[in-house]
Amino acid sequence: MVGICGMGGVGKTTIAKAIYNLLFHQFEGSSFLPTIRESSEQPNGLAHLQEQLLYDILHKENLQIRHVARGVNVIRERLRCKKVLIVLDDVDQLYQFNAFCGGRTFDWFGPGSRIIVTTRDKDLAKQIGVEEVYEAEELDFCESLELFSCHAFRKNSPIENYIELSESVVKYVGGLPLALEVIGSSLFLKRSIPEWESTIRKLKNVPYNQIQGILRLSFDALDETEKDIFLDIACFFIGRDKDDVCRILEGCGFFPDIGIRDLVQRSLITIDNQKKLGMHDLLRDMGREIVHEESPKEPGERSRLWFHEEVYDVLTKHKGTEIVEGLILDNSSQLLEVPLSTKAFKNMHKLRVLQINYLQLMGSYELLSKELRWLCWHGFPLTSIPSSFNLDKLVDLDIQHSRIKLVWKEFKLLQNLKVLNLSHSSFLIKTPNFIGLPNLEKLILESCKTLLEIHQSIGFLNKLIFLNLKDCSNLVNLPRSICRLTSLVNLTLTGCSKLRNLPEELGNMKSLMELHADGTAITKLPLSISHLRNLKSLSLRGSKGPLSRSWYSLFSAWRSPRMAPNLISTPVLASFSGLYSLRELDLGYCNLSDGAIPFDLGSLLSLQTMKLSANNFRSLPASINRLSRLELLIVDHCTRLDQLPELPSSLVLLAAKSCTSMERLPVNMGLLSKLSSVLLNDCTRLKSLPEDLPSSLRSLSIESCKSLEGLPNFVNIPSLSNLHLSNNNFSSLPASISQLSHLQTLYMRNCTRVQSLPDLPTSVRNLFADGCSSMLLTESKKEVESSESPYKKLPDIVRKSFLQGLFGQFDIFLTGSDIPEWFSHQTLGSSLSFELPQILNSKIQGLTVCAIYAAEVEGKEVLAAPSVSFCNKTNGRRWSYTPNQHETPITCQDQIWVGHIPHTKFKNSLEGGDQLEVSIEMEQYWGYFPDIFSGNHFGIEHSIHVKKCGIHLVYQADEKGSHSNVSEIIQEGINTSAKR
């Protein structure tokens, strides 16, 4: 765990983001949680961030966290076996950290996990228990000038005639990156020297290091409309979708396209890659302080209200005035159980932005503002919207989780409404008449499980671009009029489990780009679908309709009408030819048989991803070779697939796991020059791999391919970095494996016939050979002295790496029962303590740790990982280590782990004479052990024992390149024996 500390605006979040973006791909899951301090001040804010953390890592929706205590339990349970990277940004209280990581024990996540915490409070970082604290400092003058120039001139240095002016600005602004970016971006729009001189005069009046005053200058330079946009975002819209906010602000007459672009250019706001609006917390605080200054003592006389206590006071005491333009009161935690009166809004005539989630109002809705542009009222308590509620100027109506049955009881004309979100309205029976909503652009009805009918007037929504009907599980039919939605871009029908048909005129939706209908009962695609020339993504994964014959009819409308259904295995003419723009196709788990996939599959010239998992075909159309842009092909669990045709040279990933009938791979594998990953686990009939695998291959996984008779020559694949060979029957590895100079991870667990290993490349960091029972480690001196010494079964490079740290950081898992004799410090049990020897002219290069461990009783799919804790009793420094790779299976059989920890992991904090304590434990992350007395399951601490442990000190080479007693120890070797 690492802490990044420093004052606001110094760049803590920027540093954390840079590290996150650099490392996230090395983990099984990752999450960047921003502005935790601010979120914790909102009702249920931390619980929402817990939801975000779980979604980011598990990629599962509907993990609803109602309160932090439940989130703690779910995180601990669901992520304990995941190697994760988590950034907790802007933490200022211990309870915030504990909501995500569970305190100092740091046992909620899998081995190799990393946590980064940013905070302004260095003492809090120490209290949390971070292992390393990095203090982000202000930039020096040269760095400041360079950063300023990047924003003011879009160059690394000032342009001619502006050098002295730039140096003056930097002198007054100081070394805070945020201030330099904002002022620089502001001056980029001012090209005249007098404007620069005016700015410098204003900076002179700002006290040194008063960043809020510096930032205020950029706000003051905005026009009135841009100021309104900035303040609206600062108070209400941080983290919201840019397009949605633009619709609202446009309805307010603020010209947001120009205004937001200008604010981005001035570095006052940001837009991330998901189109979410962002703002630095110092800029947010500045904006909110500007609003606070409008009326320091009377919140009801400010333009914008967002602070929970102040809003509640204004509403309960009816202090709101016509000055109020926006108000947010989120009662998601439902702490306010007493209804408020609509009279509280009587004087707020200019109110245009209103969020009152899970709030109950009593009284006439006629008292609410007629100027509303955005109404967000999750948990709307009424069964219909009162007719007295004037929504004529409304742009965005968001009433998710409402009790609505009928949206309006009578016809309603809302010409300005562009977004209607009724998601999770569990009592909604039918949609309103849409004729009164002529400008609607987004209609979201997700998870309206009682919805039976879509009003046929939906066809009049000629501006609708987004329609979401996900999980409307009682919806049986779509109205034919839906096909008149010529502007529709995205149609989501996933989870409409009773929906059997799509309208025949679907092809009239000329603008449609995405059609997602996973988990429906659709058994037939209309002929006109081939007219969707702009369709980019088509997904029909996991239909629950009848099996293969009906899935033959999925494409039957595209085939010759004379083809009889019983000719399902006979190639027939298909009509993929019209889908020129299709990039993603997912027909997984659809029970497709031979002939069900159109034979002109090769006409999909834009296709990049094709997912066909868990289907019943024996072969794929040969025309797949013509898919010149195909990068991902996934055919996992196609148990009848016995071979693959020639594949296109554009392919990057081939996944064919559990294709239990497959006997051979495509003959042109060697020609796939971009192929990076091949996943063939559990292809139990696969006998051989091509000798000419492509040189571009980086990852090869052929675990549990029991019929595999041998391995290819690895000389041809020099880029390979991950090799998974576990659970196979071959007796040896080819010597050419030593030439894999990029190989980092080698899995060969439970390869019971392998007796020895060839030399491995020095790039290897992780070797998993546990369960290789013919290659057991022991400590028999008699066998070492024998001319048939079994230690020769291990590669010499591995033996040397144990002693000299040749690999840098590495971990090796084997089957064995003894600590090798060359470990200078070893003992029974899980901990040891010793004094480091003082050796002249030598520095400790690393630590090699060894542990022998086993379970008391056999468990069910038990996975665990070693964790080592170090304590230097002399200087008080503590650190820990866990392997980078995932956990290892545990059995009753003794297993050995050897890990080398380079000095960079403990920052050279060890010196001769130091007293070092080392403790090793095995942490369980999956599975259970039975209680041998009661039959119940009990915890890992009672079931896995570290029987022995040892540590070896690796010293830096002297001038001659020798190591301390290395040659002698190598002669002794690592002693192994055959299976006991």
N, C-alpha and C positions, 0 to 999 in steps of 0.2 A: 504494500500500500504506500502511495506517494502523496505528499501534500504539497500544494503550490500556494504560497502565501504572498501577500503584498497588498498595498493600498488599492482602492478602487481606481480603475482606469489604467493600471500599470501593465495589463496584458495577460492576466492569469487565465482567463477563459480562452484567449487566443492560443496561448501555449498549450493548454489542455486539449483544444480542438486539433491542433497540429499533431500532437502525440496520438490522439485517438485515430485520426485519419491515417496515420502512418502504420498503426499496429492492429486495427480492428479485425482485419482479415485473417490474423493469426489465431483467432479465438472462435469457439463454437457459437458464441453469441456476444453481442455488445450493445451498450446503451449509453447515450449521452443525455443526462438529465439536467437541463438548464435552470437557472434562477430558482433554486430550491428555497432560498430565503423568502422570496416574494410569494411563491406558491404556498409555503407553510402558513402564510397570513390569511389565505383564502379558506373558506369552509371546505373541508374535505380535500384540501389542496395536496397534501402529502399522499393521500389515498389515490388520487388521480395519477400522481407521478409513479406510484407503485404499479398501477395498471399499465402505464407507459413502459416501465422497466420490463414487466412480464411480456408485453406485446412485442417489444423490440427483440427480445431474446428467444421467445417461444413461437412468435409469429402466429399466435392464436388470439382470436377476437372473443368478446363476450366473457372475459375474465373480470367480472365486475367485483371491485373491491369497495365495500361500503364503509369500512373504517380501517384505520391503520393497523390495529391489532390483527385483523384477518389478513391484511396484506403481508404482515411479518411472517405469519404461518405459511402462506402460500409461497412466498419467495423462498423461504427456507426449505420447503418440501419440494418445490418444482425445479429449483436451480442448484441443488446440492451436488449434482453430478455433472454440472456444466462448467467448462472452462470459459470464463467470461471476462470481458473488459468493461468496466463501469466507470463513468465519470460523474461525480457528484459536484455540480457547479454552484458556487456561492452558498456554502454552508456556514451558518453563524451560531447554531445551537447544537448541543450534543444529541438531543432527541431527534433532530432531523436526520443525522447520520444513522442513528439506531433504527430508524424506520426502513432503511435499505440494507444495512450490513450487519446489524446485530451486535454492535459493540466490539470490544477489543479481541474477542475470541476468533473472529474472522473465519467462521466455519460454515457459513451458509452456502458457499460456492465450491466448485470442484478444484482440484489441484491445478496449479498454473494460472489461476485467476489473478487479475490485477485490478486494484481500485485506485482511482485518482480523485483527490478531493481538493477543490479550490476554496480558499477562505481568506478573509482579511485578518483573521484572528490566529496568530501563531500559537498562542497558548491552547486554543481549541484543537489545533492540529496535534499537539502533543497529548492532549487529553484523549483524543480519538485513538491514539496509538499508532500513528503513521510511522513507517520505518525510515523514510527519507523525507526531509522537508527542503523544498527548493524555494528560496526567496526571490520572487520576481522584482528586479530593481528597475529604477528609472533608466532610460537610455542616456548615454553620454552625449556630449554636444554633437559629435560627428554623426552618431547614429540618429540623433534627433533631426539633424538637418537632412539626412538622407530620407528618413520616413516622411518628413514634411514635404520635401521636394517630390516624392512619389505621388502625393495627393495634390499638391499645388501646381505641378508642372507635368505630371505623368512621366517624370524622368528621375534619375537617382541624384541629380544635383541641380541647383538653381540655374535658370537661363540667364543670359547676359542682361545686365542692367538691374537684375533683381537679387544679386548675391548679398549685398549689404542689407537690403530690406528683409530678405529671408533670414539672415543671421539675427536680425533684430527681433523678428517674430519668435524664433526659437529661443532666444534669450529670455523673453517674457513668458512664453508658454511653459518652458521647462521640458523635462524628459518624459512626460506622461504620454504614451502612445495614443490614447483616445483623444486627448486635447489636440495633439499634433495632427491627427487624421481629420478631425472636425474643422479646425481652423484652416488647414491646408486645402481641404475640399471646398470650403467656403471661398477662399481666395482664388481658387481655380476659375471661378465664375467672374472674378474681378480682374480685368487685365490692365487697367490704367494704374499708373504709379500713384496718383492722388488717392485712389480708393485704398491702396495698400497703406499709404501713410496715415489715412484716417483710421484704419483698423489698428495700426500700431499705437496711435494716440489713445485709443480706447483700451488697449491691452495695458498701457502704462498705468491706468487708473484701477486696474484689478490687482488686489493684494497678491503677492507672490504665493504660488501653489494653491490659489483658490480656484480649483478646477471648475466649480459650478459657475463662477463668474466668467471664466473663459468660454465655457460652452454656451452661456447665455448670449454672448455676442453673435454666435451663429444663428440662434433663434431669432434675435432681434432683426437680423438681415432678411428674414423671410417676409413675403407679402402676407396680407391678412388671411387669404384662403389657405396658404401653405401652413400658417400658424394653426388654423383650425384643424387641418388634417393631422398635423404633428400631435396636437393635444388630444385629439380623438384616439389616435393610435396609442399614445402614452397611457391614457386612462382606461381604454376599453378593448383595443383590438390587437394587443401583442399576442403572437402565437396563432392568429387566425389566418385563414386563407386569403391571399391577396385579392383574388377575383371577387370573392364574396364581399370583402370590405369595400372594394372599388364600386360595386353595385350600390351599396348603402350610401357611400359618400357622394356618388354621382346623384343619387336621389336627393341629397342635401344641397346640391348645386355647387359642389366643391371642385369639380374638374380633376378627379383623382389621378387620371392617367398621367397628366403633366405634373401634378403636385407630388405624387409618390416617386416619380422618376427623379424629380429635383431633390427630394429628401434623401434618396439613395445616393445621388451624386454628391451630396453634401456630407455623406457619412452619418446622417442623423438617424436613419433606419436601415435595416437590412432585409433581404428576401432570401430565404434559404432554398435548397434544391427541391423542396417540397412545396414551394411557393407560400411559405408561412412568413408573416411579417415579424420582424424582430427589432429590438432596440436595446442598447446597452443600459444596464440598470442605473447608471449615473445620468444618462440622458432622460430615462423614464422619470427618475426622481426630480430632475430639473423641471420637466414638463408639469409634473404634479404639484411641485412647489409654486410654479407660475399660477396654476389654478387656485392653489391655497391662498396666495397673496390677494386674490380678487376680493376675499372677505375672510380674514383670518379667524374671526370669532363666530361668524354665522354661516355654517355650511350651506344652509338653504338659499344663500345669496351668491353661490358660486355657480359657474357654468356647467361643471361636471362633478358628479358625486360617485365615488367608488369604494370608500372606506366603510366597512360593514357597520361599525358602531355609529358613525356619523349619519349614514343613510337611514339606519333604523330610527335614530333620534328624529331626523327630519320627517319621516313618514308617520311615526306615532304621535308626534306633536304638531303635525300639519304645518311645518315651517317652510315648505317648499314655495319658491317664488317663480315668477315668469323668467327669471334669469337662468334657471336650470335647463340645460339642453340635453344632458345625458345622465343616466342613473343606473347603477348596477347593484343589485342585492341578491346574492346567491345563497339560497336556503337549502342547498342540496342535502345537508346534514339534518334538515328539518328540525332545527333547534327552536325555530319560531313556530309554535303550534297555534297561536291565537291569530285569527284572521285580522287583517288590517282593513281600514275603510278606504274606499275609492275617493273619499273626500280629501285624502292626503295629496291627491294629484290635481285638485281643483284649480290651483293657481299656477300650475306648471304648463302654461299655454304653449311654450316654445319647446317642450320636451320632444326630441326626435329620436333618441336612442334609449331603449328601455330593456333591461334584463332583470327579471324577477323570478328566478327559478324556484319552483316548489313553494311559492307564496300563495296564500289564499286571500282574495279580496272580497269584501262584502259591500254592497251598494250598487249604485247605477254606474255602468261602464261609460255612460255619456260624459262623465266627469274627466275621463282620461283625455290626454292631449290628442288633438286632431292633426298634429304635425308629425306623428310617429313615422319613421322610415324603417326602423329595425325593432322588432318585438321578439325577444327570446324569453319564452315562458315554459321551460321544461316542467312537466308535471302539472300542466294546465288543468284545474280542478273541475271544470264544467263539462257537460256532455255535448255542448255546442257553443259556438261563439255568439254572444248576445247580439241581436240586431242593432242595439243602441251603441255598440262599440264602433266608432268611426275609424276605419282603416283605409280611407281613400288614398292617402299618400304613402301607404306602407309599401316597402320594397322587398323586405325579407321577413317572413313569418316562420318562426322556429318554435313549434310546440310539441317537441318530442316527449314521449312517456306521458302523454295526456290521457284524460278519461273521455276524450271525444268519441261520440258515436256517429254523429252527423256534423260535418264541419260548420255548415250553415243550414238552418231550417228553411230558409227561403233563398231565392236567387240573389247573388251578390256580385256587383260589378266593381272589380278592383283593377283598374287599368295600369297601375304602377307596380303591381306585385310581380316580382321576378323569381323569387325563391319561396317554395312552400315545403316545409319539412315536418311531416307527421309521423316520423319513425317511432316504433315501439308503442304506438297507440293501440293498446290491446283490445279496445272495445270498438274500434272503427269497423263499420260494416261495408260501407261503400264510399267512394270518393265524391266530392262535390261536382256540380255541373261546371265544366271548365270554360264555358263560353264567356263567363264573366271575368276570365283571367287571360286576356289575349296576349299579354307580354311575358307570360311565365317562361323562364329559362331552365329552372331546375325543379324537379318534382321528386321528393325522397319519401318513400313509403316503406322503408326497410322494417322488417319484423312486425308488420301489422297482421298478426296471425289470424284475426277474425275477418279480414277483408275478403269479401266474396265477389266484388264487382268493381271494375274500372268503368267509369261513365263513358259512354260512346262519344261524348263531346270532346274527349281528349284529342281527337283528330284535328280539332280546330287550333291546337296550340302550335302554330307554325313557327314559333321561335324557341320551342323547347329543345334543349341540347343534351340534357342529362335526365335519365329516368331510372330510378333505383327501386326495384320491387323485391329485393333480396329477402328470402325467408318469409314471404307471404304464403304460408303453407296451406291455406285453404283456397287459394286462387286457382280456378280450374281452366278458365279461358281468358284470352285477351280479345278485346273488341277489334273487329276488322279495321275500324277507323284509325287504329294506332299506326297503320301503315302509311297514313298521310303525313306522318311527322317527318317531313323532308329535311328538317334541320337537325334531327336527333343524331348525336355523336356517340353517346354511351348508353347502352341498354343492358341492365343487370337483372337477370331472372333466377340467379342461383338460389337454390333452396326452396323454390316453388314446387314442392314435391308432388302436387296434384296436377300440375300443368302438363298436358299431353301433346298439345299442338301449337305450332306457330302459324299465324295467318298466312294464307297463300300469297298475299301481295306484299310480303315482307321486303322483297327486292325493291320496292318503291322508296325505301328509306335511303336515298342516295348519299346522305352524309354520314351514315353509320360507320364507325370505326371499331367499336368494341361491342361484341355480343357474348355475354357470359351467362350460361344456362346450366351450370353444374348442378347435379343432384335433382334434376327434374324427371318427369315421366315422359318426356318427349321421345317419340319413336319415329318421327318423320320430319325431314327438313323440306320446306317448300321448294319447288323448282326454281322460283324466282330468286333464291338466295345467291345464285351465281351472278345476279345483276349488281351485287353490292361491291362495286369496283373500288370503294374506299375502305373496305373492311380490313383492319389490321390484326385483330385478335378475335379468335373464335374458340370458345371453350364449352364443351358439353360433357365434362368429366363426371363420371359416376352417376349416370342416369339410373333411375330406379324402375324404369319401364321393363317390359318383358325382354327376354334374353335374345339370343343370336338372330332368330328369324325376324324379330321386330327391328333389331339393329341393322339387319340387312336393309330394311325399309327406310332406315335413316337416310340413306343415299339413293333409295330406289327411284325416287322421283327424278333423279338426274340420269337414270339409265334408260335403256331401251324398254318401252312399255311391253314388249313381247317376251321379255325375260321372265321365266317362271321362277317362283321362290325356291323351288327345290334345286335350282342350279346355282346355289349360293357359292359354291367353290369354283365356279367357272368364271374366268375373267370376262368382264362385260364393260361396255362403254360407260364412262363416267363424265361428270361435268364440273371439274374443279377449274376449268379454264377461265371462268370469269373473275375469279378472286385474285386479281393481279397484285393487290396491295397486301395480301395476307402475310403477316410476319410470325404470328404465334398460333399454333393449332394444338388443342388439348382434347384428345378423345380417349383418355385413360379410363379404365374400369367401366367400359361400355359393352363388354362381351362381344366385341366385333370378331366375326369369323372370316375365313378366307373369302375374298371377293367383295367384302363389305367396304373396303377402302377403294375409292376410285382409282383406276389404273393410270389415269393421266395425272397422278400426284405430281409428276415432274413439271407440270405447268404452273405450279405455285412458285414462280421465280423470285418472289420476295421473302419466302419463308425462311425464318432464322431458327425457330424453336418448334420441335414437334414431340409431343408427349403421347405415347400409345401404351402405357403400362397396363398390365393385368387384362389383356385381351386374349382371344382364343384362336387367332390366326396362326398358320404354320409358316407363312412367308409374307414378305412385304413386296409391293409392286417394284419391279426393276427400274421403273422410271424415277425412283427416289434419287438415283445417281445424277439426275439432271437438276436437282435443287442446288443451284450454284451458290446460294447464300446460307444454306443450312449450317448452323453452328452447334446446336444441341439436339441430340436424338436420344430419347429415353423410352426403353421398351422393357423395363423391369417387370418381373413376374408374369411374363408371357410364356407360360409353361409348355405350350405346344410349338413355339417358334424353334425350328431346328436349324435354321441358317439365316444369315443376312445377305442381301444382295450387295453388289458393289455400291460403295457409299461415296458421296461427293467430297471433293478435295477440300472444301471449306470447313469440314466438320472439326469442332474443337473438343467436344465432349461426347462420348458414347457410354451410355449406362444400360447394361443388359443383365442386371442382377437377378438371380433366381430364375433364369431361363433354363429350366432343367432338361429340356430336350435339345438344346443347342450343342452341336458337335464340332462346328468349325466357324471361323470368323471370315469376313469378306476377303477375297483373294487380293484385293487392291489396298490392304491396310498400309503397306509400306509407302503408298503414294499419297497418303493423307498428311500432307506436309504441315498442317496447322493443328493436328490432333494433339491435345494436351493431357486429357484425362480419359482413362478407360477403366470402367467398373464392371467386373464380371463375377463378383462373388456368388457362390452357390450355383454355378453352372456345372452341375454334377456330371454331365456327359462330355464336357469339353476335354479333348484329348491332347491338344497341342496348341501352341501359339505360333503365329507366323515368325519366321526367322528375321524378316525384314520389317520389324516394327518401326514406325516413323521416328526420326531423330528428334522431333519436337516434343515427344512424350515426356511429361513431367510427373505424372502420377499413374501407377498401375496397381490395380487391386484385383487379385485372383484368389481370394480366400475361399476355402472349402470347395475347391474344384477337384474332387476326389479322383477323377479319371485322368487328371493331367499327368502325362508321362515324363515331362521334362520342361525345362525353361529355355527360353531363347538366348542367343548370344547378346549379352548386354552391351557389347562394343557399339552396337548400332543406335543405342539410345542414351547418349552421354548427358542429356539434360535431366534425366530422371532424378527426382528428389524424394519421392514417397513410393515405397514398394511394400505391398501387403501380400504376404504369402501364407498366412496362418492356416492351420487345419488342412494341410495337404500331405500327400503320401510320397513325395520324392525324397530321395536319400541324400542328396547333396545339392549345393549351389554351384553354378558355373564359376570358374576362376575369374571370368571376365567381369564379375561384379566389382572387383577392385578398381576397375577403370571408370566407375560411376562417380566422377569427381564432385557432383552436386548432390549426391544421395545424403539425406539428412535423417530419414526415419525408415527403419526396416522392421516390419512385423513378420515373425515366423513362429507364432505361438502354436503349441501342440503339433508341431511337425515331428512326430514320434520316431520317424525313421532316420532323421538327420543325425549323424554322429559327430560331425565336425564342420567347421566353417572355413572357407578360404579367407585370405586377407581381405579386410574391408577398407573402403576409402576413408581417409582421415576426416572427411566432411561429415561422417555419421554422428548424429547427436543422440539418437534414441534407438536402442536395439531391444526388441521384445522377443525373447526366446524361451519364456516360461512354458512348461509342459513339453519341452523337447527331451523326453525321458531317456533317450539314448546318449545324452550329452550332459549327464549330471556332474555337478561340481562336488569334490570332496577334498580331503586334506591328507591323503595317504602319502607319506614320504616314500614308502616302499615303491609305490607306482611311479613317483617322480624319478627315482633312481633307475627304474626299469628301462630297458631300451625300447619298450613298447609304451612308454609313458603316455597316458591318455590326454595330458594337458596339451599335447600337440594337436588335438582335435580343434582347439580354439586358435583363431588366427593370431599370428605373432603381433600384428598391429594392435589388436585388442589388448593383449597382455601389456604391451608397452604403454598404451594409452591409460590403463589403470594407474600406472606408476608415474608417468610423466605429464599427464594432462594434454596429450597431443591433440585430442579432439576439441579442446575447449570444454564448454559445458556439454555433458552427455549423460544418458541414463541407460542402463542395461538391466533387463529382467531375465533371469534364468531359473532353472530348477536346481537346487542344491541345498546342502545342510551345514556347510562350514564356512567360516570366515577364512579367506586365504591367509597363509602364514605371514605374508609380507606386509599385512596391515600392522603397523607398529603399535597401535593402541587398539585393544579389543577386549571385550568382556561379555559375560553372560548377561541377559536382560536387555533393556531398551535404552539405557543411558550410561554414559561414562564421563569421567572428568580427569584431566591431566594437565601438566605444565608443558608449554611449548619449549622445545630445546633451543638453545642459543647457538646458531651456526654462523660463523664469520663469513662475510661477503656473500651471503645468500638471503634471498627474500622468498617468502612463501608465495608460490605461484598459484596454489589452489588446494582444495581439500577433496579427497576421495573418500566417500562414505559407503559403508556396506551394512546391510541388515539381513538377517535370516528370520523369516516370519512364516506363520501358518495359522490356519483356523483350528479351533478345538474340535469342531464338528463340521460336517459338510453342510453348506448352505445352498440356497437357491439363487443361482445367477448373482452371486455376491461379487461386487466390484469395490475395490479400495485402492488407495494410493498412499505412498510414504510421505510423511511430513517431518522435516528435521528442524529442531529449534536449537539455536546456538546462543550461549551467553558468555561473554568475556568478563569474568569476575574481576579482572584487574581494572579495566576502564569502564565497566558497566554497560558496554554496548551489546545490544541484542539484535538478532536477525533470524530469518527463517528461510527454508528452501523447500519447494515442491517441484517435481518434474514438470516439464512443459507439456508432455503428452498426457493423454487421458488415463484413467484408472486401470488397474490390472485385475483379472479374475483371481479369486482367492479360493484355495482348497485346503484339505487337511495335509497335503504334501508340502514339505519344506520348500520354500522358494527363496531366492536370493536377489537382492537389488543392489546394484553398484551405481553410484552417481558421482560424477566429478563436478565440483563447484569451483569455477575460476575465481581468482582474486577480485575481479571486477564486481562480483556479487556481494562482497563484504568490504569493499573499499579499502583494501590493504590495512585493515584495523587490527591485524595480528602481528605481534612481535615476540621475539624470544623472551621467555620468562613469564609470559601471560598465562593465567589459569583459565582454561577453556572447559565449559560444560556443554555436552552434546546429548540431546534427547531425541529419540526417533519413535514415531507412532504411526500406525496404519489407520487412515480415516476411511470409513465406509461411505459409499455414495450411492449404492443401489443394492437391492436384494435383501434377504434376511437369513438369519440362522434360527433353527428351532431350539427351544429350550429342552435339553435332553432329560430334564426331570419332569416338567409339567406339560410339555408339548407346545407351550406358547412360544411366541417369537420374542427374542430379547435383543438388546442393543449390541452394537459392534464392540463396545469396550469390554464386554464379557467374552468375546468370541475370537478375536484375532490377537495373537501374541507375537511381539518381537522377541525372539528367543536369544539372539546374539546380535551384537553390533560392533562395528570397528571403524576406525578412521585412519587414513594415511595422509601424511603431509607431503605435498609436492613442492619442491624448491626450484627456484629459477636456476637455469644452467650457468656454470661459471664460464670463464673465457674460452676454455677448451670444449665447451658444449657438453660436458658430462653432467650426470645427476648423482646425487648422494646415493651410494651403494646400489645404483640401478643395475649394473651388469651382474652383480651377485644375485640380486633378486630375480632378474629375468631367467637366470639359470635355474633357480628354484622353481619358477613358473607358477602358474595357476593350475592346481592339481585337480584333475577331473577323473571320473570313472564311468564305466558303463552303467546302465540302468540296474539299480539294486534288485 
